[in-house]
Amino acid sequence: MYKVKPVRESTAEHYQRRFQRLVEYIFQNLDSQLDLETLSQVACVSPYHLHRLYRCMFGETLADTVKRVRLHYAAQALLDSQGDIEKIGIKAGYSSVQAFSRAFRAAYGMPPAKFRQQGQQVSFSLPSVARDTLEQTLAAPYGVTIENRASAVVVGLSHHGNFMDIGQSFEQLYVQLIGQNIETEQAMMCGLYLHDPFSVPESELRSMAGIILSQEERAALTQPNNLACWQQPAGQYAVLRFKGPYQHLHKAYQWLFGDWLPQSGYLPANTPVMEVYLNNPRQVPASELLTDICLALEVQ
């Protein structure tokens, strides 16, 4: 089960130490299944946010780092032993010597056999923090407020795939709600996003097109089999209000997770990010769209 330790520092270096521990774990467990739940426990970061926080801070995905770790292991094994190159490649996670050789050449500029002959030592380092966090914060392009929010009942449709295609799920949701006499014009529409779209393959992305209902509306709703219900927990939230087209929201996420969060002293809670849509794309131009990105925070 995911557990969180209290935050005692409010610097990017604090998070960097967590991720250094994570990389050390990966080095020591290359033969193990490096699943998201395990890696989240090692880093003490919610599995809903690990990929996004890591990528936004360091400029490369966790999968890219795992690949570099495996290739670094292979480089060291080539230098430290006369072991079979194919077996070293398999240990590094490659199914064939051809695939291993291509990846190794791309990383080190030469095939494994030549690398062994040259005998040049290599070092591994965690990527440096992608930005000067303090400088970025002083010139913050967005505002973040810390709010205490009540619990919310979200009813909606699950969406699989590209987040930018979630509009289709919202259209289907509108039809179902209107059919049950639920007022949608003044309703608060929202989206729940379980993954980082830059770290997870598109086919594995999961999200939810939803509407926030009162307890009375939820009780009166006849829930078809394809409608899901989510209880967004009460608590403290970091709320970033974004103005502009939905396709530019990724810039706000990059700043929120890459700059604001590492220096804030807060940890993200173990719940997905929720976007609340404050106006309707049918009624205002894309430049005027308002979206609240709501990040639940751990109690300190």
C-alpha positions as CSV (number, residue, x, y, z in Angstrom):
1,M,0.0,0.0,0.0
2,Y,1.2,3.5,-0.9
3,K,2.5,5.4,2.2
4,V,3.8,8.9,2.5
5,K,6.5,10.3,4.8
6,P,6.2,13.9,6.1
7,V,7.9,16.6,4.0
8,R,10.6,18.3,6.0
9,E,12.2,20.3,3.2
10,S,10.7,22.5,0.5
11,T,13.4,22.3,-2.1
12,A,13.9,20.6,-5.5
13,E,17.0,18.9,-3.9
14,H,14.7,17.1,-1.5
15,Y,12.8,15.5,-4.4
16,Q,16.1,14.9,-6.2
17,R,17.2,12.8,-3.2
18,R,14.0,10.8,-3.3
19,F,14.6,10.1,-7.0
20,Q,18.2,9.3,-6.4
21,R,17.0,6.6,-4.0
22,L,14.6,5.4,-6.7
23,V,17.4,5.1,-9.2
24,E,19.6,3.2,-6.7
25,Y,16.7,0.8,-6.2
26,I,16.4,0.3,-10.0
27,F,20.1,-0.5,-10.2
28,Q,19.8,-3.1,-7.4
29,N,16.7,-4.8,-8.8
30,L,17.1,-5.0,-12.6
31,D,15.9,-8.6,-12.4
32,S,12.7,-7.6,-10.6
33,Q,9.4,-6.3,-12.0
34,L,9.8,-2.6,-11.8
35,D,6.0,-1.9,-11.6
36,L,4.5,1.5,-10.8
37,E,3.3,0.6,-7.4
38,T,6.7,-0.6,-6.2
39,L,8.5,2.4,-7.7
40,S,6.0,4.8,-6.1
41,Q,6.6,3.2,-2.7
42,V,10.4,3.6,-3.0
43,A,10.1,7.2,-4.0
44,C,7.3,7.9,-1.5
45,V,5.3,9.6,-4.3
46,S,1.7,8.8,-5.3
47,P,1.5,6.4,-8.3
48,Y,-1.0,8.9,-9.8
49,H,1.8,11.5,-10.0
50,L,5.2,9.7,-10.0
51,H,5.6,9.8,-13.8
52,R,4.5,13.4,-14.3
53,L,6.5,14.7,-11.4
54,Y,9.7,12.9,-12.4
55,R,9.4,14.0,-16.1
56,C,8.5,17.6,-15.3
57,M,11.5,17.9,-12.9
58,F,14.2,16.1,-14.9
59,G,13.2,16.5,-18.5
60,E,13.1,12.7,-19.2
61,T,10.6,10.0,-18.5
62,L,11.1,7.4,-15.8
63,A,11.1,4.8,-18.6
64,D,14.0,6.6,-20.2
65,T,16.0,6.6,-17.0
66,V,15.3,2.8,-16.5
67,K,16.6,2.3,-20.1
68,R,19.8,4.3,-19.2
69,V,20.3,2.3,-16.0
70,R,20.0,-1.0,-17.9
71,L,22.5,0.2,-20.6
72,H,24.9,1.5,-17.9
73,Y,24.7,-1.9,-16.2
74,A,25.5,-3.5,-19.5
75,A,28.5,-1.2,-20.1
76,Q,29.9,-2.0,-16.7
77,A,29.4,-5.7,-17.3
78,L,31.2,-5.6,-20.6
79,L,34.2,-4.0,-18.9
80,D,34.2,-6.0,-15.7
81,S,33.9,-9.5,-17.2
82,Q,34.3,-11.5,-20.4
83,G,30.7,-12.7,-20.2
84,D,28.7,-13.5,-23.3
85,I,27.4,-10.2,-24.9
86,E,24.0,-11.8,-25.7
87,K,23.6,-12.8,-22.0
88,I,24.6,-9.3,-20.9
89,G,22.0,-7.9,-23.2
90,I,19.3,-10.2,-21.9
91,K,20.2,-9.2,-18.3
92,A,19.8,-5.6,-19.5
93,G,16.3,-6.3,-20.7
94,Y,16.8,-6.9,-24.4
95,S,15.3,-9.9,-26.1
96,S,17.9,-10.2,-28.8
97,V,21.6,-9.3,-29.4
98,Q,20.6,-7.2,-32.4
99,A,18.2,-5.1,-30.3
100,F,20.8,-4.7,-27.6
101,S,23.5,-3.7,-30.0
102,R,21.3,-1.1,-31.6
103,A,20.4,0.5,-28.3
104,F,23.9,0.3,-27.0
105,R,25.3,1.9,-30.1
106,A,22.7,4.7,-29.9
107,A,23.7,5.4,-26.2
108,Y,27.5,4.9,-26.4
109,G,28.4,5.6,-30.1
110,M,29.8,2.1,-30.7
111,P,28.7,-1.6,-30.6
112,P,29.2,-3.6,-27.4
113,A,32.2,-5.5,-28.6
114,K,34.2,-2.4,-29.6
115,F,33.2,-0.7,-26.3
116,R,34.7,-3.7,-24.4
117,Q,37.9,-3.5,-26.4
118,Q,38.4,0.2,-25.7
119,G,37.8,-0.3,-22.0
120,Q,36.6,3.2,-21.2
121,Q,34.9,3.6,-17.8
122,V,31.5,5.3,-17.8
123,S,29.5,7.0,-15.0
124,F,25.8,7.3,-14.4
125,S,24.1,10.4,-13.1
126,L,20.5,11.3,-12.4
127,P,19.4,14.1,-14.7
128,S,19.8,17.5,-13.2
129,V,16.7,19.5,-12.3
130,A,15.4,20.9,-15.5
131,R,15.1,24.5,-14.3
132,D,16.2,27.0,-11.7
133,T,13.2,26.5,-9.5
134,L,13.5,29.6,-7.5
135,E,14.0,31.8,-10.6
136,Q,11.0,30.2,-12.3
137,T,8.9,30.7,-9.1
138,L,9.8,34.4,-8.9
139,A,8.7,34.9,-12.5
140,A,5.7,32.5,-12.1
141,P,3.5,32.4,-15.2
142,Y,0.6,31.0,-13.2
143,G,-1.0,31.6,-9.9
144,V,-1.6,28.8,-7.4
145,T,-4.0,29.0,-4.5
146,I,-4.2,26.5,-1.6
147,E,-7.9,25.8,-0.9
148,N,-9.8,23.6,1.4
149,R,-12.4,21.8,-0.7
150,A,-15.4,19.7,0.3
151,S,-15.9,16.2,-1.0
152,A,-17.4,16.0,-4.5
153,V,-19.5,13.4,-6.2
154,V,-18.3,12.9,-9.8
155,V,-20.4,10.8,-12.2
156,G,-19.0,10.2,-15.7
157,L,-17.8,8.1,-18.5
158,S,-14.4,6.3,-18.6
159,H,-12.2,7.4,-21.5
160,H,-9.3,5.3,-22.9
161,G,-6.6,6.8,-25.1
162,N,-5.5,10.3,-26.1
163,F,-6.7,12.9,-23.6
164,M,-7.4,15.4,-26.4
165,D,-10.1,13.0,-27.6
166,I,-12.0,13.1,-24.3
167,G,-14.5,15.5,-25.9
168,Q,-16.2,12.5,-27.5
169,S,-16.8,11.1,-24.0
170,F,-18.2,14.4,-22.8
171,E,-20.7,14.5,-25.7
172,Q,-21.9,11.0,-24.8
173,L,-22.2,12.0,-21.2
174,Y,-24.3,15.1,-22.1
175,V,-26.7,12.9,-24.0
176,Q,-27.2,10.5,-21.1
177,L,-27.6,13.3,-18.5
178,I,-30.1,15.2,-20.6
179,G,-32.0,11.9,-21.0
180,Q,-32.4,11.8,-17.3
181,N,-33.3,15.5,-16.9
182,I,-30.0,16.5,-15.3
183,E,-29.3,20.1,-16.0
184,T,-26.0,20.4,-17.9
185,E,-25.9,24.0,-18.9
186,Q,-25.1,25.3,-15.4
187,A,-23.4,22.1,-14.2
188,M,-19.7,21.9,-13.2
189,M,-18.0,19.6,-15.7
190,C,-14.7,18.1,-14.8
191,G,-12.1,15.6,-16.0
192,L,-10.1,13.1,-14.0
193,Y,-6.7,12.1,-15.4
194,L,-4.9,9.1,-14.1
195,H,-1.7,9.2,-16.1
196,D,1.0,11.4,-17.6
197,P,0.4,11.5,-21.4
198,F,4.1,12.0,-22.1
199,S,5.2,9.0,-20.1
200,V,2.5,6.4,-20.7
201,P,1.7,4.8,-24.1
202,E,-1.5,6.4,-25.6
203,S,-3.3,3.1,-25.7
204,E,-2.9,2.8,-21.9
205,L,-4.0,6.3,-20.9
206,R,-7.1,6.4,-18.7
207,S,-9.3,9.3,-17.8
208,M,-12.9,10.2,-17.0
209,A,-15.2,12.7,-18.5
210,G,-17.4,13.8,-15.5
211,I,-19.9,16.1,-14.0
212,I,-20.0,17.2,-10.3
213,L,-23.4,16.4,-8.9
214,S,-25.1,17.2,-5.6
215,Q,-26.0,14.3,-3.3
216,E,-29.6,14.8,-4.3
217,E,-28.9,14.7,-8.0
218,R,-26.7,11.6,-7.6
219,A,-29.5,9.8,-5.6
220,A,-32.0,10.6,-8.4
221,L,-29.8,9.4,-11.2
222,T,-30.5,6.1,-12.8
223,Q,-27.0,4.9,-13.4
224,P,-26.5,3.0,-16.7
225,N,-23.8,0.3,-16.6
226,N,-21.3,2.5,-18.5
227,L,-21.5,5.4,-16.0
228,A,-18.9,5.5,-13.3
229,C,-19.0,7.2,-10.0
230,W,-16.0,8.8,-8.2
231,Q,-15.8,10.4,-4.8
232,Q,-13.3,13.2,-5.0
233,P,-12.1,13.5,-1.4
234,A,-12.3,16.5,0.8
235,G,-9.1,18.2,1.8
236,Q,-6.4,20.7,0.9
237,Y,-5.9,21.3,-2.8
238,A,-3.4,23.3,-4.9
239,V,-5.5,25.0,-7.5
240,L,-4.0,26.5,-10.7
241,R,-6.4,28.5,-12.9
242,F,-5.4,28.3,-16.5
243,K,-6.8,30.6,-19.2
244,G,-6.6,29.4,-22.8
245,P,-7.1,26.4,-25.2
246,Y,-7.2,23.0,-23.7
247,Q,-4.3,21.8,-25.9
248,H,-2.0,24.2,-24.0
249,L,-2.8,22.8,-20.6
250,H,0.3,20.7,-20.7
251,K,2.4,23.9,-20.2
252,A,0.6,24.6,-16.9
253,Y,1.1,21.0,-15.8
254,Q,4.8,21.3,-16.6
255,W,5.2,24.4,-14.4
256,L,3.0,23.1,-11.6
257,F,4.9,19.8,-11.3
258,G,8.3,20.9,-12.5
259,D,8.6,24.2,-10.7
260,W,5.9,25.0,-8.1
261,L,5.5,21.6,-6.4
262,P,9.2,20.8,-5.8
263,Q,9.7,24.1,-3.9
264,S,6.3,24.3,-2.2
265,G,6.9,21.9,0.7
266,Y,3.8,19.9,-0.2
267,L,3.4,16.3,-1.4
268,P,0.6,15.3,-3.8
269,A,-2.0,13.1,-2.3
270,N,-2.8,9.7,-3.6
271,T,-5.7,10.8,-5.8
272,P,-5.8,11.8,-9.5
273,V,-5.6,15.3,-10.8
274,M,-9.0,16.8,-11.5
275,E,-9.6,19.5,-14.0
276,V,-12.7,21.7,-13.5
277,Y,-14.1,23.5,-16.5
278,L,-15.4,26.9,-15.5
279,N,-17.0,27.8,-18.8
280,N,-18.2,26.1,-22.0
281,P,-16.2,25.7,-25.2
282,R,-19.5,26.0,-27.1
283,Q,-20.1,29.5,-25.7
284,V,-16.6,31.2,-25.5
285,P,-13.6,31.3,-27.8
286,A,-10.7,28.9,-27.0
287,S,-8.6,31.8,-25.7
288,E,-11.2,32.6,-23.0
289,L,-11.6,29.0,-21.7
290,L,-11.0,28.8,-17.9
291,T,-9.8,25.6,-16.3
292,D,-8.9,24.9,-12.7
293,I,-6.3,22.2,-12.3
294,C,-6.9,20.8,-8.8
295,L,-4.1,18.8,-7.2
296,A,-5.0,17.2,-3.9
297,L,-2.3,17.6,-1.2
298,E,-1.2,15.3,1.6
299,V,-2.0,16.5,5.1
300,Q,1.2,17.9,6.7
